[in-house]
């Protein structure tokens, strides 16, 4: 929980930038704890032994309020509760919701403890991003036996109580993930409103695994364009198509930088109060951009650089660099193995998706949509809560 401890001042706090946040929005991602009740095999927080390293907050609610008033005043703030498993520190979640009732709130969770949340907390959530890996066999293989059924049952219990939407977040690691598994999450399960997937940032693209993913992508994209009466609720496809149809939408919230928000307005607060731009790089201490107790904040160090080849890529106008962590590791840090085995295969898959979308003539498809379906594609609030690129 957030304790009312004496203020802890940084001995030599760096000077804050005058305006470190780009634009009028900011996503304040609060890691309530780095403890988790699961041991997913691919968890990125395991890098640098981050996971489990901080189980108690080192700042209090007044220090957080002072930081917000100093650096985020006048901004439209939406809070994402993150972890570890954030619901293991429910007291902190409730304290923040009560102290900042005008903020929007999202929860990123493994879903196993959702049924324990009070109704008033569920009602204030604009989105729940629940981690799941596909079907029952694949999910349980990564997360533990019985987890898939437990999570789906919990989603059924809470769906009607959630103030906003529920988005399934799939880390697409297993190349044997099928179209049927993803399609079930996207359209067959009533407790899920949207499906978002992210290509796993790990060395899982050897052999025919890229081709296997492409075969599934063809089916997903075919189904996306098969109907003009409803919208197939896959966030990466929705976001890509939107950016192709309305290029300005791909840049307006991110100042033309990156869709993953780490260069512009995403700040991640660790339980010890340190702030980083990317939740997957909190082991890299040189990336620290702020601190709650010392009340300082600097511009994100994760910025586009000339070493990144994005601007010459066919996908640049609608991809907008995708994952800055991948680009930084592959091209700035010059981790050749990571670049060849992770970054390049993911970029190849994204370019493939763009070509498949073009094959369906998205402009002609969009012309047939009703006004409500168009609005759901172009103006969806969920785009603010997830990376719209996979």
C-alpha positions in Angstrom: 0.0 0.0 0.0 1.0 3.6 -0.2 2.4 4.5 3.2 2.5 8.0 4.8 6.2 7.8 5.3 8.4 10.9 5.7 9.5 12.5 2.5 12.6 11.0 1.0 14.5 13.6 -0.9 17.1 12.8 -3.6 20.5 14.0 -2.4 21.3 15.5 -5.8 18.1 15.5 -7.9 18.8 16.4 -11.6 17.2 19.5 -13.0 13.9 18.8 -14.6 13.2 19.6 -18.3 10.8 22.5 -18.7 8.3 20.4 -20.6 9.3 16.7 -20.7 5.9 15.5 -21.9 5.1 15.9 -25.6 1.5 17.1 -26.1 -1.5 17.3 -23.8 -1.8 13.7 -22.7 0.3 11.6 -20.4 0.1 8.0 -19.5 1.2 7.5 -15.9 2.0 3.9 -15.5 2.3 3.0 -11.9 3.9 -0.3 -11.0 2.2 -1.2 -7.7 4.6 -4.0 -7.0 7.1 -6.1 -8.9 5.8 -9.2 -7.2 3.7 -11.6 -9.2 1.7 -14.7 -8.4 2.6 -16.3 -11.7 5.9 -17.2 -13.4 5.3 -16.7 -17.1 8.3 -18.1 -19.0 8.7 -15.1 -21.3 8.3 -12.2 -18.7 10.4 -9.3 -19.8 10.7 -8.0 -16.2 12.9 -11.1 -15.6 15.7 -9.2 -17.5 18.2 -7.8 -15.0 16.3 -9.5 -12.2 13.7 -6.8 -12.1 10.7 -9.1 -11.4 10.2 -9.5 -7.7 13.0 -7.0 -6.8 10.6 -4.4 -5.3 7.6 -5.5 -3.4 6.9 -2.3 -1.4 6.4 1.3 -2.4 9.1 3.7 -1.4 7.0 6.8 -2.0 3.7 8.0 -0.5 0.5 9.4 -1.9 1.4 13.0 -1.1 4.7 12.7 -2.9 2.9 11.3 -5.9 0.4 14.2 -5.8 3.2 16.8 -5.6 4.9 15.2 -8.6 1.6 15.3 -10.5 1.0 18.9 -9.6 4.6 19.9 -10.6 5.0 18.0 -13.9 1.6 16.9 -15.1 -0.6 19.9 -14.3 -2.9 20.8 -17.1 -2.3 17.5 -18.9 -5.0 14.8 -19.5 -3.7 12.0 -17.3 -4.6 8.4 -17.6 -3.2 5.9 -15.1 -2.2 2.3 -15.9 -1.8 0.1 -12.9 1.0 -2.3 -13.8 3.3 -4.8 -12.2 4.3 -7.6 -11.4 0.7 -8.3 -10.8 -0.8 -4.9 -9.8 -3.8 -6.3 -8.0 -1.5 -7.7 -5.3 -1.3 -4.1 -4.1 -5.0 -3.3 -4.3 -4.7 -0.7 -1.5 -2.4 1.4 -3.7 -4.8 1.2 -6.6 -7.7 2.3 -4.4 -5.7 5.2 -2.8 -4.7 6.5 -6.3 -8.3 6.3 -7.6 -9.6 8.2 -4.6 -6.9 10.9 -4.6 -7.2 11.5 -8.4 -10.8 10.9 -9.3 -10.6 13.0 -12.5 -8.0 10.7 -14.1 -8.9 7.8 -16.3 -7.7 4.3 -15.2 -6.5 1.2 -16.9 -5.5 -2.1 -15.3 -2.9 -4.5 -16.9 -3.3 -7.8 -15.1 -2.9 -11.5 -15.5 -6.6 -11.8 -14.6 -6.3 -14.4 -11.8 -7.4 -12.0 -9.1 -10.0 -9.9 -11.0 -12.9 -11.4 -9.1 -11.5 -10.0 -5.8 -11.7 -6.3 -6.9 -14.5 -4.2 -5.5 -17.3 -3.2 -7.8 -16.5 0.5 -7.5 -12.9 -0.1 -8.7 -14.1 -2.1 -11.7 -16.6 0.6 -12.5 -13.9 3.2 -12.7 -11.7 1.3 -15.1 -11.8 2.5 -18.7 -10.0 -0.6 -19.9 -8.7 -3.9 -18.5 -5.7 -5.3 -20.4 -5.7 -8.9 -19.5 -2.7 -11.0 -20.4 -3.5 -14.3 -22.1 -1.5 -16.3 -24.7 -4.1 -17.8 -26.9 -5.9 -21.0 -26.3 -6.0 -23.1 -23.1 -3.0 -25.4 -24.0 -0.6 -22.5 -25.0 -1.7 -20.2 -22.1 -1.3 -22.9 -19.5 2.0 -23.9 -21.0 3.4 -20.5 -20.4 1.5 -19.6 -17.2 0.6 -22.8 -15.3 -2.1 -25.5 -15.4 -5.6 -24.2 -15.1 -4.8 -20.5 -15.6 -6.7 -20.1 -18.8 -10.0 -21.4 -17.4 -9.5 -19.3 -14.2 -8.9 -16.1 -16.2 -11.9 -16.7 -18.6 -14.2 -17.5 -15.6 -13.1 -14.3 -13.9 -13.7 -12.2 -17.1 -17.2 -13.6 -17.3 -17.8 -12.6 -13.7 -16.6 -9.0 -14.0 -17.4 -8.0 -17.5 -20.7 -6.4 -16.7 -19.2 -4.4 -13.8 -16.3 -2.9 -15.8 -16.9 0.8 -16.7 -15.1 0.4 -20.0 -13.7 -2.4 -22.1 -11.8 -5.6 -21.6 -8.9 -6.2 -24.0 -7.1 -9.5 -24.3 -3.4 -9.0 -24.6 -1.6 -11.9 -26.3 2.1 -12.2 -26.4 2.4 -14.2 -29.6 5.4 -16.3 -28.8 4.4 -19.8 -29.8 4.6 -20.1 -33.6 2.0 -22.9 -33.4 -0.6 -20.4 -32.2 -3.6 -21.0 -34.5 -6.0 -18.7 -36.3 -8.8 -20.5 -34.4 -7.3 -19.6 -31.0 -6.9 -15.9 -31.8 -10.3 -15.8 -33.5 -12.0 -17.3 -30.4 -10.5 -14.5 -28.2 -11.5 -11.8 -30.8 -15.0 -12.9 -31.5 -16.3 -16.0 -29.7 -15.7 -15.0 -26.0 -18.4 -12.6 -24.9 -16.3 -11.3 -22.0 -13.6 -9.9 -24.3 -14.2 -6.7 -26.3 -10.9 -6.5 -28.1 -7.9 -8.6 -28.9 -4.4 -7.1 -29.0 -1.3 -9.1 -29.7 2.3 -8.3 -29.5 5.0 -10.3 -31.4 7.2 -11.7 -28.6 10.5 -9.9 -28.2 12.5 -13.1 -27.8 14.4 -15.5 -30.1 11.3 -17.5 -31.3 11.5 -16.8 -35.0 13.7 -19.7 -36.2 13.0 -22.2 -39.0 9.5 -21.9 -40.4 8.1 -20.0 -37.4 7.8 -16.7 -39.4 6.0 -18.5 -42.2 3.6 -20.1 -39.7 2.7 -16.7 -38.3 2.2 -15.3 -41.8 -0.3 -18.1 -42.6 -2.3 -17.1 -39.5 -2.1 -13.5 -40.3 -3.5 -14.1 -43.8 -6.6 -15.7 -42.2 -7.0 -12.9 -39.6 -6.7 -10.2 -42.2 -9.1 -12.0 -44.6 -11.7 -12.1 -41.8 -11.1 -8.5 -40.9 -12.1 -7.3 -44.3 -14.8 -10.0 -44.8 -17.5 -7.8 -43.2 -18.6 -4.2 -43.6 -21.5 -4.5 -41.0 -19.3 -5.1 -38.0 -15.7 -4.5 -37.0 -13.5 -7.5 -36.3 -12.0 -6.3 -33.0 -8.3 -6.9 -33.5 -6.4 -3.8 -32.3 -3.2 -4.2 -34.4 -5.3 -4.6 -37.6 -7.6 -1.8 -36.6 -4.7 0.5 -35.9 -2.8 -0.3 -39.1 -5.8 0.2 -41.3 -6.7 3.4 -39.5 -3.1 4.7 -40.1 -3.2 3.8 -43.8 -6.6 5.4 -44.3 -6.0 8.5 -42.2 -2.2 9.0 -41.9 -2.6 12.0 -39.6 -4.2 9.8 -36.9 -0.9 7.9 -36.8 1.0 11.0 -35.8 -1.2 13.4 -33.9 -0.9 11.9 -30.5 2.8 11.0 -30.8 4.3 14.1 -32.5 5.3 11.9 -35.4 7.6 9.8 -33.2 6.6 6.3 -32.1 3.2 4.6 -31.6 4.5 2.9 -28.5 4.5 6.3 -26.7 7.8 5.9 -24.9 9.4 8.9 -26.8 6.5 11.3 -25.9 4.1 10.7 -23.0 4.5 7.4 -21.3 6.2 7.4 -17.9 6.7 4.2 -15.8 7.0 4.6 -12.1 8.7 1.8 -10.3 7.8 0.9 -6.7 11.0 2.6 -5.5 9.9 5.9 -7.2 12.3 5.8 -10.1 10.8 6.7 -13.5 11.7 5.0 -16.9 10.3 5.5 -20.4 9.8 1.8 -21.2 8.5 -0.9 -18.8 10.7 -3.4 -20.5 13.9 -1.4 -19.9 13.8 -0.7 -16.2 16.9 -2.7 -15.7 18.9 -0.1 -17.8 19.6 2.5 -15.1 21.0 5.0 -17.7 17.4 5.2 -19.0 16.1 6.7 -15.8 14.2 9.9 -16.6 12.7 10.9 -13.2 11.9 10.2 -9.6 8.8 10.7 -7.5 10.5 11.5 -4.2 13.0 13.9 -5.7 10.2 15.4 -7.8 12.1 15.6 -11.1 11.3 14.6 -14.6 13.4 14.8 -17.8 12.6 14.1 -21.5 12.5 10.4 -22.5 16.0 9.2 -23.5 14.3 6.7 -25.9 14.3 8.9 -29.1 14.7 8.1 -32.8 18.3 8.1 -33.9 20.0 8.0 -37.3 21.1 4.4 -36.6 17.5 3.3 -36.8 16.6 2.4 -40.4 12.9 3.1 -40.1 12.5 6.2 -42.3 13.6 4.2 -45.4 11.2 1.4 -44.7 8.0 0.8 -46.7 6.0 0.6 -43.5 7.2 3.9 -41.9 4.2 6.1 -42.8 1.8 3.9 -40.8 4.1 1.9 -38.5 5.9 4.9 -37.0 8.8 2.8 -35.7 6.8 0.4 -33.6 8.9 -0.8 -30.6 11.6 1.6 -29.6 13.1 -0.9 -27.2 13.7 -3.3 -30.0 15.2 -0.6 -32.2 17.4 0.7 -29.5 18.8 -2.8 -28.7 19.2 -3.7 -32.3 20.6 -0.6 -33.8 21.9 1.7 -31.1 23.3 -0.8 -28.6 24.2 -2.8 -31.7 23.2 -6.2 -30.4 23.5 -8.0 -33.6 22.1 -11.3 -32.4 19.0 -9.5 -31.1 18.6 -7.5 -34.3 18.8 -10.6 -36.5 16.8 -13.0 -34.4 14.1 -10.6 -33.0 14.0 -7.1 -34.5 14.2 -8.0 -38.2 11.7 -10.9 -38.1 9.2 -8.7 -36.4 9.7 -5.9 -38.9 9.3 -8.5 -41.7 6.0 -9.6 -40.2 4.7 -6.0 -39.9 5.6 -5.3 -43.5 3.9 -8.5 -44.6 0.7 -7.4 -42.7 0.8 -4.0 -44.5 1.0 -5.7 -47.9 -1.9 -8.1 -47.0 -4.0 -5.1 -45.9 -3.3 -3.3 -49.2 -4.4 -6.5 -51.1 -7.9 -6.0 -49.7 -8.2 -2.4 -50.9 -8.9 -0.8 -47.5 -10.2 2.5 -49.0 -13.0 0.6 -50.9 -13.8 -1.4 -47.8 -14.0 1.8 -45.6 -16.3 3.4 -48.1 -18.9 0.7 -47.4 -18.8 1.1 -43.6 -21.7 2.6 -41.6 -21.0 5.7 -39.6 -20.9 3.9 -36.2 -18.4 1.2 -37.6 -16.3 4.0 -39.1 -16.2 5.8 -35.8 -15.2 2.7 -33.9 -12.3 2.2 -36.3 -11.0 5.8 -36.5 -11.8 7.3 -33.0 -11.5 4.3 -30.6 -10.4 5.2 -27.1 -8.7 1.8 -26.7 -5.9 3.0 -29.0 -4.7 5.2 -26.2 -4.4 2.3 -23.8 -2.5 -0.2 -26.0 0.3 0.0 -28.6 -1.7 -0.2 -31.9 1.2 -1.9 -33.6 2.1 -5.5 -32.7 
